[in-house]
Amino acid sequence: MSYKLYDITLYYSAETHKEKEFTIRQNLVSDLYVSFLNNYKPKGTTRVSVTLKNEDHIVGYYGSILSVYAYFNEAAYWSSTAIEQNQIMLDTVHRIAILCADKYNWDKTVFRTRI
């Protein structure tokens, strides 16, 4: 049994070198976000799997994995600086965390703590 939320992953699909670049950056940003949750474990959730789409939509649970669609402006992301890309990813992960917290009654104070 899991005792924390292990992962929030953004899945970007592109058939170019950009997919690998995105994945590497996403892993760093998402892992950092989850580490600041201090082992928080939303009920029944070990992972949040986020597919980047044209809208935000919570699909539902598959076991302990919560599947979510997140709005992503691909053109704005790729025309941004590296620092701005990090912020876009962080904002996306955080927005999805709050949407899930609202829908499933998670403790939102965990997601609103400032460093």
C-alpha positions in Angstrom: 0.0 0.0 0.0 1.2 3.5 -0.9 1.7 6.1 1.8 2.1 9.2 -0.5 1.3 10.6 -3.9 4.2 9.4 -6.0 3.8 11.1 -9.3 2.1 13.8 -11.3 3.1 13.2 -14.9 2.3 15.4 -17.9 2.2 13.5 -21.2 3.0 15.4 -24.3 2.8 13.6 -27.6 4.9 14.9 -30.6 6.8 13.0 -33.1 9.8 15.2 -32.9 12.9 15.7 -30.7 10.7 18.1 -28.7 8.8 15.2 -27.0 12.1 14.0 -25.3 13.0 17.6 -24.3 9.5 18.1 -22.9 9.6 14.8 -21.0 13.0 15.6 -19.3 11.8 19.0 -18.2 8.4 17.7 -17.1 10.0 15.0 -14.9 12.1 17.6 -13.1 9.3 20.1 -12.6 6.7 17.5 -11.6 9.0 15.7 -9.2 9.9 18.9 -7.5 6.2 19.8 -7.1 5.4 16.4 -5.6 8.4 16.5 -3.3 7.0 19.8 -1.8 3.8 18.0 -0.9 5.7 16.4 2.0 4.4 12.8 1.5 0.8 14.0 1.2 -1.5 11.1 0.1 -4.9 11.9 -1.3 -7.3 9.1 -0.6 -7.1 6.3 -3.1 -4.5 8.1 -5.3 -0.9 7.2 -5.9 -0.4 8.9 -9.3 -2.0 11.5 -11.4 -1.6 10.9 -15.1 -2.1 14.1 -17.1 -2.6 14.0 -20.9 -2.2 17.4 -22.5 -5.2 18.4 -24.5 -7.4 21.4 -25.5 -9.3 21.5 -22.2 -9.2 20.5 -18.5 -11.2 17.4 -17.7 -11.0 14.9 -15.0 -11.4 11.5 -16.6 -11.5 9.3 -13.5 -9.7 6.6 -11.6 -8.0 3.5 -13.0 -7.2 1.7 -9.7 -5.1 4.3 -7.8 -4.1 6.2 -10.9 -6.2 9.3 -11.6 -6.4 10.2 -15.3 -6.8 13.9 -16.2 -6.8 16.0 -19.4 -5.1 19.4 -19.1 -5.3 22.4 -21.3 -2.0 23.1 -23.0 -1.1 25.8 -25.4 1.7 24.2 -27.4 2.6 27.2 -29.5 2.9 29.5 -26.4 5.0 26.9 -24.6 7.5 26.4 -27.4 7.9 30.1 -28.1 8.8 30.7 -24.4 12.1 30.8 -22.7 13.3 27.8 -20.6 12.3 29.6 -17.4 8.8 30.5 -18.8 8.4 26.8 -19.9 9.2 25.7 -16.3 6.5 28.1 -15.1 4.0 26.9 -17.6 4.5 23.3 -16.5 4.4 24.2 -12.8 1.2 26.2 -13.4 -0.3 23.2 -15.2 0.6 20.7 -12.6 -0.8 23.0 -9.8 -4.0 23.8 -11.7 -4.7 20.1 -12.1 -3.9 19.4 -8.5 -6.4 22.0 -7.4 -9.1 20.7 -9.8 -8.6 17.2 -8.4 -8.7 18.5 -4.9 -12.0 20.3 -5.6 -13.6 17.3 -7.2 -12.4 14.6 -4.7 -12.3 16.7 -1.6 -8.6 16.5 -1.0 -6.9 18.8 1.6 -6.2 21.9 -0.5 -4.0 23.5 2.1 -1.3 21.1 1.1 -1.3 22.5 -2.4 -1.4 26.1 -1.3 1.6 26.1 0.9 4.3 28.6 -0.2 8.0 28.0 -0.1 
